[in-house]
Amino acid sequence: MKNYLSVLFAVGVTIFFSCGPSLKVNTDYDKDVNFSQYKTFAIDKNDTINEAISAFNRERVLNAIRDEMTKKGFQENTSNPDLFVFTAAIFKDKVSVTSNTNYYGYGGMYHPYYWGGGMATSNTSYNVRQYKDGSLIIDVVDSKTQKLVWEGVGNKEIDGPIKNPETSIPKAVASIMTGFPPGTKKSK
């Protein structure tokens, strides 16, 4: 059963980065923090992403985060960093229900209410769709205060397997980290 869940989560993260519906990104940060004081970072290896995705994709995510941090001028320092970067991947089964009502009738004006005449019927159909909802969360924490200073969340409806994880995962991570540190423009 554990192997089955590992395979399911590996497929889930692969699907998360596929080219289906677009990635929705939300970020938030502590407005009282001066981000120019930070120069170094370390990626936490004990994060919850280990539980949700395959080893290959975990390394792709962590390498993409490392690349983005380096592009933004930060240096990796595992012994005494200014910032810790934590990641988490969450996959949930979701259900979407939509309905459509068709109205059929005959009779006078404003049927069936005109002079009490006429006849009307309606038919309502329901469409139930099951899908996976995937989120990749990147948290940046001040190493001295242990306070969260920035968070980026990428959320996507999962619809199929990924074709090129080597390019799709870094693109998704870059999209999530576009606003880090606050006040900067997207890195290229």
GUBA-911616 format. One line per field, with one value per residue (C-alpha): residue in one letter; x negated, y, z; residue number from 0. Coordinates in steps of 0.25 Angstrom, whole numbers, plus 5000, padded with zeros to 4 digits. Last residue first. Example, Ala and Ser with C-alpha at 12.3 -4.5 7.8 and 13.67 -1.06 7.14 Angstrom:
type: c(S  A)
X: c(4945  4951)
Y: c(4996  4982)
Z: c(5029  5031)
seq: c(1  0)
***
This chain:
type: c(K  S  K  K  T  G  P  P  F  G  T  M  I  S  A  V  A  K  P  I  S  T  E  P  N  K  I  P  G  D  I  E  K  N  G  V  G  E  W  V  L  K  Q  T  K  S  D  V  V  D  I  I  L  S  G  D  K  Y  Q  R  V  N  Y  S  T  N  S  T  A  M  G  G  G  W  Y  Y  P  H  Y  M  G  G  Y  G  Y  Y  N  T  N  S  T  V  S  V  K  D  K  F  I  A  A  T  F  V  F  L  D  P  N  S  T  N  E  Q  F  G  K  K  T  M  E  D  R  I  A  N  L  V  R  E  R  N  F  A  S  I  A  E  N  I  T  D  N  K  D  I  A  F  T  K  Y  Q  S  F  N  V  D  K  D  Y  D  T  N  V  K  L  S  P  G  C  S  F  F  I  T  V  G  V  A  F  L  V  S  L  Y  N  K  M)
X: c(4939  4943  4956  4956  4952  4960  4963  4951  4957  4969  4966  4964  4976  4974  4959  4964  4974  4964  4953  4963  4968  4954  4948  4962  4964  4977  4984  4996  5010  5021  5017  5023  5012  5008  4994  4992  4982  4979  4969  4964  4968  4962  4951  4944  4930  4933  4943  4952  4956  4968  4970  4983  4986  5001  5009  5024  5028  5040  5054  5065  5080  5089  5104  5116  5129  5141  5153  5167  5178  5192  5202  5213  5215  5220  5205  5197  5191  5187  5183  5192  5200  5197  5185  5174  5160  5149  5135  5127  5112  5104  5090  5083  5067  5061  5047  5037  5025  5010  5001  4986  4978  4965  4956  4946  4937  4932  4919  4911  4901  4895  4903  4899  4905  4903  4914  4913  4927  4922  4916  4930  4936  4925  4927  4942  4940  4931  4940  4952  4944  4938  4952  4956  4946  4948  4963  4973  4982  4975  4961  4969  4972  4958  4946  4936  4938  4932  4921  4920  4910  4911  4922  4922  4928  4941  4945  4957  4969  4977  4977  4979  4990  4991  5001  4999  5009  5003  5010  5019  5012  4997  4992  4986  4996  4997  4982  4986  4998  4990  4980  4991  4998  4985  4982  4997  4995  4982  4989  5000)
Y: c(5143  5148  5155  5169  5172  5179  5167  5157  5149  5153  5144  5132  5124  5127  5122  5110  5106  5109  5100  5089  5090  5089  5077  5071  5070  5063  5064  5054  5058  5067  5074  5087  5096  5104  5111  5117  5127  5131  5141  5145  5133  5135  5127  5139  5136  5127  5137  5128  5126  5117  5111  5104  5095  5092  5081  5079  5066  5064  5058  5064  5063  5069  5070  5071  5079  5077  5086  5085  5095  5094  5105  5112  5119  5132  5134  5127  5116  5123  5138  5140  5128  5113  5105  5099  5094  5100  5094  5094  5092  5088  5088  5080  5080  5069  5070  5060  5067  5068  5076  5079  5086  5094  5101  5111  5116  5130  5137  5124  5119  5105  5102  5115  5117  5130  5140  5149  5147  5137  5129  5128  5124  5113  5108  5107  5100  5090  5088  5085  5076  5069  5066  5062  5051  5046  5045  5054  5056  5051  5058  5071  5071  5078  5071  5076  5090  5099  5109  5123  5135  5150  5155  5170  5175  5168  5179  5172  5180  5177  5162  5154  5149  5141  5135  5128  5121  5111  5110  5098  5087  5087  5077  5082  5076  5063  5060  5064  5054  5043  5043  5044  5032  5024  5027  5023  5010  5007  5010  5000)
Z: c(4933  4947  4949  4955  4969  4980  4988  4988  4982  4973  4962  4971  4967  4952  4953  4961  4950  4939  4946  4947  4932  4926  4932  4934  4919  4916  4929  4931  4931  4936  4949  4953  4957  4969  4971  4985  4989  5003  5009  5023  5031  5045  5050  5056  5052  5040  5034  5027  5012  5009  4995  4993  4982  4980  4973  4971  4965  4957  4958  4949  4952  4941  4945  4936  4939  4931  4931  4928  4924  4921  4916  4922  4935  4928  4925  4936  4928  4920  4920  4908  4904  4904  4902  4910  4911  4920  4920  4933  4933  4945  4949  4960  4962  4971  4977  4981  4988  4985  4993  4991  5001  5001  5011  5008  5020  5020  5026  5024  5034  5030  5017  5010  4996  4991  4988  4976  4970  4959  4971  4978  4964  4962  4976  4975  4961  4967  4979  4969  4960  4972  4977  4962  4962  4976  4973  4980  4992  5004  5001  4998  5013  5016  5023  5012  5016  5005  5010  5007  5007  5005  5013  5018  5005  5009  5020  5027  5032  5020  5023  5010  5001  4988  4980  4967  4958  4948  4935  4932  4925  4921  4932  4945  4954  4946  4950  4964  4964  4957  4968  4978  4973  4972  4986  4990  4983  4990  5003  5000)
seq: c(187  186  185  184  183  182  181  180  179  178  177  176  175  174  173  172  171  170  169  168  167  166  165  164  163  162  161  160  159  158  157  156  155  154  153  152  151  150  149  148  147  146  145  144  143  142  141  140  139  138  137  136  135  134  133  132  131  130  129  128  127  126  125  124  123  122  121  120  119  118  117  116  115  114  113  112  111  110  109  108  107  106  105  104  103  102  101  100  99  98  97  96  95  94  93  92  91  90  89  88  87  86  85  84  83  82  81  80  79  78  77  76  75  74  73  72  71  70  69  68  67  66  65  64  63  62  61  60  59  58  57  56  55  54  53  52  51  50  49  48  47  46  45  44  43  42  41  40  39  38  37  36  35  34  33  32  31  30  29  28  27  26  25  24  23  22  21  20  19  18  17  16  15  14  13  12  11  10  9  8  7  6  5  4  3  2  1  0)
***
